[in-house]
Amino acid sequence: MPPLLKRIFSRENLLALLLSLILTALVIFTAGTSPTWIYQGF
């Protein structure tokens, strides 16, 4: 593996990418449900 690819796909970068993908998926999947907890106080 070339050193540039090794630097791009380091352990920290892969963990950050995985975390951001999980957060994005959570936002996408929970956006379809109506956020009733926002309107609880009204």
DANORZI-V752855 format. One record per backbone hydrogen bond with DSSP energy under -1.0 kcal/mol. CO is the residue of the C=O (numbers start at 0). NH is the residue of the N-H. E is the energy in kcal/mol with one decimal. If there is no record, write none. Layout:
# DANORZI-V752855
CO,NH,E ; CO,NH,E
This chain:
# DANORZI-V752855
1,5,-2.1 ; 2,6,-1.9 ; 3,7,-2.3 ; 4,8,-2.8 ; 9,13,-2.3 ; 10,14,-2.2 ; 11,15,-2.4 ; 12,16,-2.4 ; 13,17,-2.4 ; 14,18,-2.4 ; 15,19,-2.3 ; 16,20,-2.3 ; 17,21,-2.2 ; 18,22,-2.4 ; 19,23,-2.4 ; 20,24,-2.5 ; 21,25,-2.3 ; 22,26,-2.3 ; 23,27,-2.4 ; 24,28,-2.7 ; 25,29,-2.1 ; 26,30,-1.0 ; 33,35,-2.0 ; 34,37,-1.2
